[in-house]
Amino acid sequence: MSLVYMLFIAALLLSAILTLIFKAAFEKIGGTLYTPVRGGTARAVGVAPFIVIFIFFPPPYNYLIAIMGIFAFFDDIIGRKKVNNLPFELGQLSRGLGIILVMWMGYYYLGPVSILVALMVQPLNIADMQPGIAASTIIIMGSFMALILYLVSGDPYLPLIIIAACVGYAPLDYQGKIMMGEVGNHSFGVSLGILYALLGNYVSGFYAWGSWTTVLIVFALLILTSILIAILRRKNLQNFLETKLKIIDPVFGDYVMDVLTGGGLGDLSRRIILGKRSVVIKNRLGIFFGFRRLVYNPYSRND
């Protein structure tokens, strides 16, 4: 058995063991690490695969994962506490700082594409709102990247570690008994982003196409990941957009746009940019691409 597959099995087993340990610990600790949803669910158990990925990924990439995972775990622990009269929660501030630090530090290792690597946390965060969806996304995209990186470089090690960490964690998530939490979906998001960036760097370096090739490749894979999540969450997203946001007859573009821009940080951005304004999209092309969801402002005077 090759070293790569031995490490794969080791990562899988460690992730499974840590998942059971953290599930039991968070159920006992309670507080923000335990929610009554679905009869009682331990949150932030994604700290288990986060630790595994950090251990098995080489530097400097595990530094980026560590930064994002630690700041995201602060969010899980803090919960939904407000920052005085400011328009965001303390946890959102922690995650936001983590994203900025990944962009800044990642620039020295990956170049400008580090911005997109950090933004990969968004679609994975939305995926984690439904049992098993984030895990399925990670396994599918991880497998895709393992195949592609094997074909272009002969080295599928990093995607196999991500798959192993997710597979060891996933069974209880599919059953709805645990949740990744911000620490899990954010660290997995950055991990996938790193894979995308490495593929982009390899292709741009091989063909001498320049760094913007990497940016375009990572952006395309970010969109592909978001489309996959929109497909997997299609029914839930349709119900959410119709009942909560009152978007009539949502189209697939609305689903993808929700994955790309939904959630607390997306709504905070809309609040900063739009204030209390409400924007109505009637153009067919705009509707097709999901602009109704993009400009939906929960803080508008009409809501």
C-alpha positions in Angstrom: 0.0 0.0 0.0 1.4 3.4 -1.0 2.1 6.1 1.5 -0.7 8.3 0.1 -3.4 5.7 0.7 -2.0 4.9 4.2 -2.3 8.6 5.1 -5.8 8.6 3.6 -6.9 5.8 5.9 -5.2 7.4 8.9 -6.9 10.8 8.2 -10.3 9.0 7.8 -10.0 7.1 11.1 -8.7 10.1 13.0 -11.6 12.2 11.7 -14.2 9.6 12.7 -12.7 9.2 16.2 -12.5 13.0 16.8 -16.0 13.4 15.5 -17.4 11.0 18.1 -15.3 12.7 20.8 -16.4 16.2 20.0 -20.0 15.2 19.5 -20.1 13.7 23.1 -18.2 16.7 24.5 -20.4 19.4 22.9 -23.6 17.6 24.0 -22.3 17.7 27.5 -21.0 21.3 27.3 -24.2 22.6 25.7 -24.6 26.4 25.3 -23.9 27.6 21.8 -22.3 24.3 20.9 -25.6 22.5 21.2 -28.9 23.3 19.5 -32.4 21.7 20.2 -32.9 21.4 16.4 -33.9 17.9 15.3 -34.3 16.7 18.9 -30.9 18.0 19.9 -27.8 18.5 17.6 -24.2 19.1 18.5 -22.9 22.1 16.6 -19.3 22.9 15.5 -18.4 19.2 15.3 -16.6 20.2 12.1 -13.7 21.0 14.4 -12.8 17.3 14.0 -12.1 17.4 10.2 -10.6 20.9 10.6 -8.0 19.4 13.0 -7.4 16.5 10.6 -6.9 18.7 7.6 -4.6 21.0 9.5 -2.4 18.0 10.6 -2.2 16.4 7.2 -1.9 19.4 4.9 1.6 20.7 4.4 2.7 24.3 5.3 2.0 27.0 4.3 -1.5 25.8 3.2 -2.4 24.5 6.7 -1.6 28.0 8.1 -4.5 29.5 6.0 -6.8 26.7 7.1 -5.8 27.2 10.7 -6.5 30.9 10.6 -10.0 30.5 9.1 -10.9 27.5 11.3 -9.9 29.3 14.5 -11.7 32.5 13.8 -14.8 30.6 12.6 -14.7 28.5 15.8 -14.8 31.7 17.8 -18.0 32.4 16.0 -19.4 29.0 17.0 -18.5 29.6 20.6 -19.7 33.2 20.8 -23.0 32.7 19.1 -25.3 35.6 18.0 -24.0 38.3 20.3 -24.3 41.9 19.0 -21.5 44.5 19.0 -23.1 47.4 20.9 -25.1 49.4 18.2 -23.1 48.2 15.3 -24.9 46.4 12.4 -23.2 43.0 12.9 -22.7 40.3 15.4 -19.5 39.5 17.3 -19.3 36.2 15.5 -19.6 37.8 12.1 -16.8 40.1 13.0 -14.6 37.2 14.0 -15.3 35.3 10.7 -14.9 38.5 8.7 -11.4 39.0 10.3 -10.5 35.4 9.5 -11.5 35.9 5.8 -9.5 39.1 5.6 -6.5 37.4 7.1 -6.7 34.5 4.7 -6.8 36.9 1.8 -3.8 38.9 3.1 -1.6 36.0 4.2 -2.7 33.9 1.2 -1.5 36.6 -1.2 2.1 35.8 -0.2 1.7 32.1 -1.1 -1.0 32.0 -3.8 -1.1 35.5 -5.3 -4.2 37.6 -6.0 -6.4 34.4 -6.2 -6.2 34.3 -2.4 -9.3 36.6 -2.4 -11.4 33.9 -4.2 -9.9 31.2 -1.9 -11.2 33.0 1.1 -14.6 33.6 -0.5 -15.0 29.9 -0.9 -16.4 29.9 2.7 -19.6 31.5 1.4 -21.1 28.6 -0.7 -20.0 26.0 1.9 -21.6 28.0 4.7 -24.9 28.0 2.8 -24.5 24.3 2.0 -24.2 23.5 5.7 -27.7 24.8 6.4 -29.1 21.4 5.5 -27.9 17.9 6.7 -25.4 16.2 4.4 -25.3 18.9 1.7 -22.0 20.4 2.6 -20.5 16.9 3.1 -21.8 15.8 -0.3 -20.4 18.9 -2.0 -17.0 18.3 -0.4 -16.9 14.7 -1.4 -18.0 15.4 -5.0 -15.8 18.3 -5.6 -12.9 16.6 -3.7 -13.2 13.6 -5.9 -13.3 15.7 -9.0 -10.2 17.6 -8.0 -8.4 14.3 -7.1 -9.0 13.0 -10.6 -8.0 16.3 -12.3 -4.9 16.8 -10.2 -3.9 13.2 -10.7 -4.2 13.6 -14.5 -2.3 16.9 -14.6 0.3 16.5 -11.9 0.1 12.8 -10.8 -0.4 13.9 -7.2 -4.0 13.5 -5.7 -2.8 13.7 -2.1 -4.4 16.9 -0.9 -7.9 16.3 -2.3 -7.7 12.7 -0.9 -7.0 14.1 2.6 -10.0 16.5 2.3 -12.2 13.5 1.2 -10.9 11.4 4.1 -11.5 14.1 6.7 -15.1 14.6 5.3 -16.0 10.8 5.0 -14.8 10.2 8.6 -17.1 13.0 9.8 -20.1 12.7 7.5 -22.2 9.7 8.6 -23.7 11.5 11.6 -24.1 14.6 9.6 -26.2 12.8 7.0 -28.4 11.5 9.9 -28.8 15.1 11.2 -27.2 14.3 14.5 -24.3 16.8 14.2 -23.6 20.0 12.4 -20.3 21.2 10.9 -20.7 24.7 12.3 -18.7 27.6 11.0 -15.4 26.0 11.9 -16.2 23.0 9.7 -17.7 24.6 6.6 -15.3 27.5 6.6 -12.1 25.3 6.9 -13.5 23.0 4.2 -14.2 26.0 2.0 -10.7 27.3 2.3 -9.3 23.8 1.7 -11.2 23.4 -1.5 -10.2 26.9 -2.5 -6.5 26.0 -2.1 -7.0 22.9 -4.3 -8.6 25.1 -7.0 -5.7 27.6 -6.7 -3.1 24.9 -7.0 -4.8 23.6 -10.1 -4.9 27.1 -11.6 -1.3 27.7 -10.8 -0.2 24.4 -12.3 -2.1 25.1 -15.6 -1.0 28.8 -15.8 2.6 27.8 -15.1 2.6 24.9 -17.5 1.3 27.0 -20.4 2.9 30.3 -19.2 -0.5 32.0 -19.4 0.0 34.3 -16.4 -1.6 34.6 -13.0 -5.0 35.8 -14.3 -5.5 32.3 -15.7 -5.4 31.0 -12.1 -8.0 33.6 -11.1 -10.3 32.6 -13.9 -10.0 28.9 -13.2 -10.7 29.3 -9.5 -13.6 31.6 -10.2 -15.1 29.0 -12.6 -14.7 26.3 -10.0 -16.3 28.6 -7.3 -19.3 29.0 -9.6 -19.4 25.3 -10.4 -19.3 24.5 -6.6 -22.2 27.0 -6.1 -24.2 25.4 -8.9 -23.7 22.0 -7.4 -25.0 23.2 -4.0 -27.9 24.9 -5.7 -28.9 21.6 -7.3 -28.5 19.7 -4.1 -30.5 22.3 -2.1 -33.0 23.1 -4.8 -36.2 22.2 -3.0 -35.2 23.9 0.2 -34.1 27.0 -1.6 -37.3 27.2 -3.5 -39.3 27.1 -0.3 -37.0 29.6 1.4 -37.2 32.1 -1.5 -40.9 31.8 -1.9 -42.0 31.9 1.8 -39.3 33.9 3.5 -38.2 36.4 0.8 -41.5 36.5 -1.2 -39.7 36.0 -4.5 -42.4 34.8 -6.8 -41.6 31.8 -9.0 -37.8 31.7 -8.3 -35.6 30.5 -11.1 -32.4 28.5 -10.9 -30.4 31.7 -11.1 -32.0 32.8 -7.8 -30.8 29.5 -6.2 -27.3 30.0 -7.3 -27.3 33.7 -6.3 -28.5 32.7 -2.8 -25.6 30.3 -2.5 -23.2 32.9 -3.6 -24.6 35.9 -1.6 -27.0 34.6 1.0 -26.5 34.3 4.7 -25.6 36.8 7.4 -22.5 38.3 5.8 -24.3 38.7 2.5 -27.2 40.5 4.2 -24.8 42.7 6.1 -23.2 43.7 2.7 -26.6 44.6 1.3 -27.4 46.7 4.4 -24.2 48.6 4.0 -24.6 49.1 0.2 -28.3 49.5 -0.1 -29.3 51.0 3.3 -33.1 50.8 3.4 -33.6 50.9 -0.3 -35.6 48.3 -2.2 -34.6 47.4 -5.7 -37.1 45.7 -8.1 -35.8 43.6 -11.0 -38.2 43.2 -13.9 -35.7 42.6 -16.8 -35.9 39.0 -18.0 -32.2 38.6 -18.3 -31.7 40.0 -14.8 -34.3 37.6 -13.4 -32.7 34.7 -15.3 -29.3 35.4 -13.6 -30.9 35.7 -10.2 -30.6 39.4 -9.7 -33.8 39.5 -7.7 -32.1 37.5 -5.0 -28.9 39.5 -5.4 -30.5 42.8 -4.6 -33.1 41.5 -2.1 -32.6 43.7 1.0 -34.1 42.4 4.3 -33.5 45.9 5.8 -35.6 47.8 3.2 -38.5 49.9 4.2 -40.9 47.5 2.4 -40.0 44.6 4.6 
